[in-house]
C-alpha cells in the first residue's frame, strides 16, 4: 500500500517554477527523498498551464507522512510557499497495488 498526495501549486506571477527551483537548490527535495517512508517526490509542469506545478508525493504509510509533517523541514516548505504566494489544491490516493486483469491488455511493458 502507498499513500500518494497530488499537490497542485498555483500562482499568478510565474513564481511556481521559482518555488520548485528553490526547493531543489536549497537541498530540500533531496532531504525529503531521503526520509524514511518516502517513495516519490517529483514535480511536473502541465503543458497548457504555466502558472501551475504538480507535486506527486508518495509515502509508505500515514505514520511516515506524520513524521514528515512534524519535521523542521516543513517550516522551510511553508516559508517558501508563502514567499512565492502559492495556493494549493490537494488530492489524496491510497494504492491497493492491484492491477485488474481486464486492464492488463492496455498496458505495454
TORKOL-4160 file (C-alpha; in steps of 0.2 Angstrom, whole numbers, padded with zeros to 4 digits, m for minus):
109
<pt num="1" X="0000" Y="0000" Z="0000"/>
<pt num="2" X="0005" Y="0018" Z="m0003"/>
<pt num="3" X="m0002" Y="0035" Z="0000"/>
<pt num="4" X="0000" Y="0047" Z="m0014"/>
<pt num="5" X="m0003" Y="0065" Z="m0012"/>
<pt num="6" X="m0005" Y="0076" Z="m0028"/>
<pt num="7" X="m0002" Y="0095" Z="m0024"/>
<pt num="8" X="m0006" Y="0107" Z="m0037"/>
<pt num="9" X="0003" Y="0124" Z="m0033"/>
<pt num="10" X="m0004" Y="0138" Z="m0042"/>
<pt num="11" X="0000" Y="0157" Z="m0043"/>
<pt num="12" X="m0001" Y="0172" Z="m0055"/>
<pt num="13" X="0016" Y="0179" Z="m0056"/>
<pt num="14" X="0027" Y="0164" Z="m0063"/>
<pt num="15" X="0033" Y="0160" Z="m0046"/>
<pt num="16" X="0028" Y="0142" Z="m0045"/>
<pt num="17" X="0043" Y="0137" Z="m0055"/>
<pt num="18" X="0054" Y="0148" Z="m0045"/>
<pt num="19" X="0047" Y="0139" Z="m0030"/>
<pt num="20" X="0052" Y="0122" Z="m0037"/>
<pt num="21" X="0069" Y="0128" Z="m0042"/>
<pt num="22" X="0072" Y="0134" Z="m0024"/>
<pt num="23" X="0066" Y="0118" Z="m0017"/>
<pt num="24" X="0080" Y="0109" Z="m0027"/>
<pt num="25" X="0094" Y="0122" Z="m0024"/>
<pt num="26" X="0091" Y="0123" Z="m0005"/>
<pt num="27" X="0093" Y="0104" Z="m0004"/>
<pt num="28" X="0075" Y="0102" Z="0002"/>
<pt num="29" X="0069" Y="0090" Z="m0011"/>
<pt num="30" X="0085" Y="0078" Z="m0009"/>
<pt num="31" X="0082" Y="0078" Z="0010"/>
<pt num="32" X="0063" Y="0074" Z="0008"/>
<pt num="33" X="0068" Y="0059" Z="m0004"/>
<pt num="34" X="0079" Y="0053" Z="0010"/>
<pt num="35" X="0066" Y="0052" Z="0023"/>
<pt num="36" X="0060" Y="0035" Z="0029"/>
<pt num="37" X="0045" Y="0030" Z="0021"/>
<pt num="38" X="0046" Y="0042" Z="0006"/>
<pt num="39" X="0043" Y="0033" Z="m0011"/>
<pt num="40" X="0042" Y="0048" Z="m0023"/>
<pt num="41" X="0043" Y="0067" Z="m0023"/>
<pt num="42" X="0043" Y="0073" Z="m0040"/>
<pt num="43" X="0037" Y="0089" Z="m0048"/>
<pt num="44" X="0028" Y="0091" Z="m0065"/>
<pt num="45" X="0023" Y="0105" Z="m0076"/>
<pt num="46" X="0007" Y="0105" Z="m0085"/>
<pt num="47" X="0009" Y="0108" Z="m0104"/>
<pt num="48" X="m0006" Y="0120" Z="m0105"/>
<pt num="49" X="m0004" Y="0129" Z="m0089"/>
<pt num="50" X="0012" Y="0140" Z="m0085"/>
<pt num="51" X="0005" Y="0145" Z="m0068"/>
<pt num="52" X="0003" Y="0128" Z="m0060"/>
<pt num="53" X="0016" Y="0115" Z="m0054"/>
<pt num="54" X="0010" Y="0097" Z="m0049"/>
<pt num="55" X="0019" Y="0088" Z="m0035"/>
<pt num="56" X="0017" Y="0070" Z="m0034"/>
<pt num="57" X="0022" Y="0065" Z="m0016"/>
<pt num="58" X="0020" Y="0046" Z="m0011"/>
<pt num="59" X="0023" Y="0038" Z="0006"/>
<pt num="60" X="0023" Y="0020" Z="0013"/>
<pt num="61" X="0011" Y="0025" Z="0027"/>
<pt num="62" X="0001" Y="0039" Z="0036"/>
<pt num="63" X="0014" Y="0037" Z="0050"/>
<pt num="64" X="0028" Y="0042" Z="0038"/>
<pt num="65" X="0018" Y="0057" Z="0032"/>
<pt num="66" X="0015" Y="0062" Z="0050"/>
<pt num="67" X="0034" Y="0061" Z="0054"/>
<pt num="68" X="0037" Y="0072" Z="0038"/>
<pt num="69" X="0024" Y="0085" Z="0043"/>
<pt num="70" X="0032" Y="0086" Z="0061"/>
<pt num="71" X="0049" Y="0089" Z="0054"/>
<pt num="72" X="0058" Y="0106" Z="0054"/>
<pt num="73" X="0059" Y="0104" Z="0035"/>
<pt num="74" X="0040" Y="0108" Z="0034"/>
<pt num="75" X="0044" Y="0125" Z="0041"/>
<pt num="76" X="0056" Y="0128" Z="0026"/>
<pt num="77" X="0042" Y="0122" Z="0014"/>
<pt num="78" X="0029" Y="0133" Z="0022"/>
<pt num="79" X="0040" Y="0148" Z="0021"/>
<pt num="80" X="0044" Y="0145" Z="0003"/>
<pt num="81" X="0025" Y="0143" Z="m0001"/>
<pt num="82" X="0022" Y="0160" Z="0007"/>
<pt num="83" X="0037" Y="0168" Z="m0001"/>
<pt num="84" X="0030" Y="0163" Z="m0018"/>
<pt num="85" X="0012" Y="0166" Z="m0014"/>
<pt num="86" X="0007" Y="0149" Z="m0019"/>
<pt num="87" X="m0011" Y="0142" Z="m0017"/>
<pt num="88" X="m0014" Y="0123" Z="m0016"/>
<pt num="89" X="m0027" Y="0110" Z="m0022"/>
<pt num="90" X="m0023" Y="0093" Z="m0014"/>
<pt num="91" X="m0029" Y="0076" Z="m0019"/>
<pt num="92" X="m0025" Y="0060" Z="m0009"/>
<pt num="93" X="m0025" Y="0042" Z="m0016"/>
<pt num="94" X="m0022" Y="0026" Z="m0007"/>
<pt num="95" X="m0015" Y="0012" Z="m0019"/>
<pt num="96" X="m0020" Y="m0006" Z="m0017"/>
<pt num="97" X="m0006" Y="m0011" Z="m0028"/>
<pt num="98" X="m0018" Y="m0022" Z="m0038"/>
<pt num="99" X="m0020" Y="m0021" Z="m0057"/>
<pt num="100" X="m0036" Y="m0028" Z="m0063"/>
<pt num="101" X="m0034" Y="m0042" Z="m0076"/>
<pt num="102" X="m0046" Y="m0033" Z="m0088"/>
<pt num="103" X="m0034" Y="m0018" Z="m0088"/>
<pt num="104" X="m0018" Y="m0028" Z="m0092"/>
<pt num="105" X="m0021" Y="m0028" Z="m0111"/>
<pt num="106" X="m0020" Y="m0009" Z="m0111"/>
<pt num="107" X="m0003" Y="m0009" Z="m0103"/>
<pt num="108" X="0013" Y="m0010" Z="m0113"/>
<pt num="109" X="0028" Y="m0017" Z="m0103"/>
